[in-house]
Amino acid sequence: MSNVIQLAVPSRILPLEARITALLGLFAEHRRTGDDVFWLKENGEMLNILQSTGLPVPGEALAVHAGFYANAAKRLQFFPQYYRFLLSLALDLEDLGMPGQEAEKMVHYAAQEGLVDAEMSDLQRAEARRLMTRRGVDPVRDTRLDDRLRAFVSRTKTFALPNKKAAYELTHIVFYLTQYGHRQADLGPDAVTSLHFAGLTAFLDQNADLLAEICIAMRFLGEVPPPVWTGWLRRETAAFTVEEGETVSINDNYHDFLICNWHEATCGGEAFRKPLSGGRMRFEKQPHHAAALREISQAMLALDDARVGDWSIMKRRMADTVSEEALGMLEVAATTSDHFEAYFEGFARAGTQ
């Protein structure tokens, strides 16, 4: 009897332009329909990454969006509540090579209708301004908007605590004020500290999506993220699996896949290096054990009056109350950033009544 040796043949990785073409086709035609707001979200994210990174987009690959683009102005009139989605899509399509001037018409329509006046959030106003100034229109008459945004990102102690909403707002303020890395924002050292603080929490939480955004924002401010973070993100990006098939569920981790690959492209790596051949696909990230963040927070809360803001002391006091894995994560975090001691002082909340 002869032994049969089976070789695992890896799936063929297409050239980058072919992979991008496959992804554009996937999000445009194979996951959701164009009248679904989540179609706007998914396609907006994909196009925004391509536009901000300068990755090569074959002209013919944009043809899947020709129908949307031709009717984008009419759709804006009927769905003004989605104006930021619609403007983003039209602007990015044109900047990526779609022939036409629909985006400029849409920007002027949005300005004339005062759509930005319906926003309650400074962050949303900043996004609207970022979009519309790409065609020479500034819809925001509030001269103090930038001052409030800068004050938010400069309040470092906000980001020493687990607060995902605040952390995502921090990264997006950096994105909008730097025009996704295309201009200087002069946000100052406190903004960099805030990003380090938020990054330490995201690292302890093993939140690849948030940590990737933080690292991208750092680069937009001219900072180099800690190598431990970028190395972990690179491994997370490589670990994504892609499943193809006409019936696969799209309740997946597509967003994390896109953001991690955006980070990879921003670092100068090879983005979307997966077997992407078109059709319907789902994206799954590597499963993790429970993150250390919750365990650490619960242990510190239990210490009550014995809690102090000095990491060297707390390291000893927590040794018997947290798992070896969680303590190890804290020790890695401590060596990751020069901002750790200041971060931990706020994170510990010692003396809070």
N, C-alpha and C positions, 0 to 999 in steps of 0.2 A: 504494500500500500504506500503510495507516495504522499508526501506532505504537501498540502496546498497552502501557500502563503498568500494572504490577501493584503494588498497594499492600499493604504488610505490615500486616495488621490484628492488633493485639495481642489475645491471649486476654482474655476478660472476667474481671475480678477481682470476685468476689462480695463482699458485705459481710462484715465480720469474723465475725459470729455464724454466718453460713453456712459460712465457711471452717473455723471451729472445729468445727462439726457434721460437716463432711466429714472432718476429721482424726480425730475420735473414731470415726466409722464405719469409716474406713480401718484404724486400728490394732485395733479390736475385731473386725472381720469379714472383712477383705480381704487380710491379709498372713500371719497365722499362726493356728493353732487354739488354743483355750483350754487345752489340756493340754500346750502347749509352754512351757517356762520362759522362752523368749525372748518369748512373748506377754505374760507377766507383766512382763518388763523394758520392752518397748516401751510398753505401756499405762500402766505405772507412771510412766515418764518423761513421757508426755504429760499425764497427770492432775496430776502434781506441778507441772509448769510452769503449768498453768491455776490450780491452787490457790494457788501462791505469788505469782503476778502479779496475780490478781484480774481476769483477762480475762473478758469476758462469756460465759457458757455457757448457752445456752437449755436450759430444763428438759427439753424433749422430746429433746434431743441425748443425754442420759444414758441413755435407754431402751435403747441398744445394750448397756449393761452390766447390765441388770436381771437377766438369767439368772445372770451371774457373782455379782452381789451377793447374790442369794437363796441361793446355795450356798456363799458364801465361808467361813462358819463350819465347814461340813462339810469343805471343802477344806483348811482349816487343820489340822483334826484328822488328816487323812490325809497332808498334806504339811507337817509342822511345820518341816522344814528350809528351807522357803520363807516362813517366818512374816513376815519383814520386807517382802518383796514383797506378800504378801497383806494385811497390816495397812495398808501404804501405800495400796494400791488402795481398800480399804474406807473408810479414813479420808478420803481425798480425795474419793471419790464422795459421801459424806455431807456433807462441808464444801462441796461444789459444789452441793448441793441434792437429792441422792438421799434420799427419805424412808426412815426406818428407824433402828435402833440396833444393827445387827449389829456395827459396829466396836467398840463398847464391850464387847460380849460376847466378841469375839475378843481384845481387849486383856486382859481378865481371865483368859481361858483361857490365853493365852501366859504371863502372870505366874504363874498357878497351876502350870503345867507347868515353870516355870523355864527357858524356852527361851533366854533371854539367857545362861544359864550355859554353853551350848554354844559360845559365841563365844570365839575366841582373840585377837581384835583389839579394841583400845580404840576404833578407829573404828567397828566394827560395834556395839559396846556403846553408843556414843554415838548411833548411828542408832536402835537399838532404844529407847533412852531417849527420844529426840526423838519417836518415833512414839507410844509408849505414854503419855507424859505429856500428849498431846493429849486423852486421856480420863481424866486424873487418876491415872494409875498410874506410879510410878517403879520399874522392875524392877532397877535397878543399886544394889547395896548398897556399892559401892566409893566411898568419899568422896574418894579421891585421883584419880579419873578425870579431872576437869577440870584438875587440876594437871599431869597428864602430857600432856594435849592442848595446854595452853597452853605447856608446855615445848617440845613438838615444833614448834609454829608460831613460837615465838620464837627458835629456833636458826637465825638468818638464813643462816649459811654453808652449811647444807644445800641451800638453794635457789639458791645462786650457781652450782651445777653442774647439767648436764643430768640430770634425774632425774624422768621423767614420773610414776612411781608416787608419789614424795614430793609432787610438785606437786598431783596430784589429791587426795591425802590432805589437803594443806593447805586446798584450797578446800572440801572436804567438812566438815572440822572447823569452818570458819567457817559453813558452811550450818547445821550441826546446833546449834552453840552460839548462833547468832543466830535460831534457828527460821526460817530462810530470810528473814531480814531483818525479822522481826516483833518482835524484842527486842534490846536492847543486850547485847553480850557482854564489853565492857571487856577486849579482848585486848591492848591497848597498842600502842605504836609499832613494836615489833620485828615484830609480826605483819604490819603494813602494809609494812614493809621486805621481809619475806619474800615477800609478794605481788608487790611490785615486782621483786624478783630473779627469781622464777618467771615473771613476765610478760615480762621482757626475754628470757629463754631461749625462751619460747613464741613471741615475736615474731620472733626470729632464725630459729626453726625453721618459721615460717609455719604454726603449729598453731592454727587458728581455734577448734577445739573447746576446747582448754585455755585459750587466751587469753580466750575468752568467759567461761568459768567464773571465771577470775581477776578479770576486770573486774566480774562480778556480785558476787563475794565482797568486792571493794573497796567497792562501793556499800553492801553490807550492813553494812560497818564505818564508813559515813559518808564514805568517800573518793571523790573523783572520778578515774577512770582517765585516763591520758594521752590527749589528743585524737587523737594519731597512732594509737594502738591502736584506739580506738572507731571512728575513721574507716575504718581498714582492715577492721574487722569488719563495718561497715555495707556496704561494697562487697562483701565476701565473701558476706554474707547475700543481697544483691540478685542475686548471680551464680548462685545455685542454680537448677538446672533441674528441672522435674517432668515425668515421663513417665507417662502413664496407659495402661492396657490390662490385660486379664485374664491375659495371659501374661508381663508384664514381670517381670524378676528383682528380688527384694527383697534381693539382696546389694548394698546401696547405702550411701549416706551419710546415712541417715535421722537418726542420732544427732547428727551435726554440724548438720544442718538444724534440729533441735529446739533444740539448745543455742544456736546463733547467733540464732534467733528469740526464745528466752528472753531473751538479752542485749538484743535490740532492744526487747522489751517493757519490760525493766527500765530502759532508757534513756528511755522515754516515746515510742518510735517505734511504727510500725505493724507488728505482728508477722504472720508468715505471709502476706505480701502476694504470693501466687502464685495461678495459676489452679487452684483446688482445687474439684473438682465432685463428689467422691465416687468410689467404686469403688477398684480396686487402683492404687496409685501407687508409683513409685520416685523417689528424690531423689539428684541428682548434684551434687557441688560442682565449682567451677572447677578445672581441672588447673593445677598449678604446675610450674615448673622446680625442679630440686633446691634445697632450702633451703640457706641460707648456713651454718647452724649446724655441720654436719658438716665442711664445708670449712675453716671457721675453727678448729675444734677440731684438725683434722689439721695445719693450718699451725702452730699453737702448740706442738703436741707435737713437731713437727720442729725447732722452734727450740731445744729442749732448754735448755741453760744460758743461752742468750741471752734466755730468756723472763723478763719482769718483770711486776709487777702494775700498772705505771703505763700507763694507756691512751695518753697523749700520746707516750710512747716506743714502745710496741708498735705504734701506728698507723703509724709510719715503718718499723719493722722488718718489718711484715707486708705492706707495700705491694707488694713484688715476689714475694710467695709466695701471695697469694690473688687471686681474680678481682676485677675492678673492681666487679662486682655485689655480691659478698660484702662487700668493704670499704665499699661504699655502704650496705649494710644495717647494718653496725656504726656508721657515722657517723650514720645516722638514729636508731638505738637510743640512741646517746650523747646525742642532743638530746631524746630522748623522756622520760626520767625523771631527776630530780635524784639518784636513787640509782645512776646508772650507774657512776660512778668506784668506789664501794665494791663494786658488783657485779662489775666487771671485775677488781678486785684478787683476789677469790675465784675468779672464772672462769678466770683465767690460771694459777692453781696454780704460781706462781713459787717456786722454791726447794724444791719437794716432791721428796724423794728417792725 
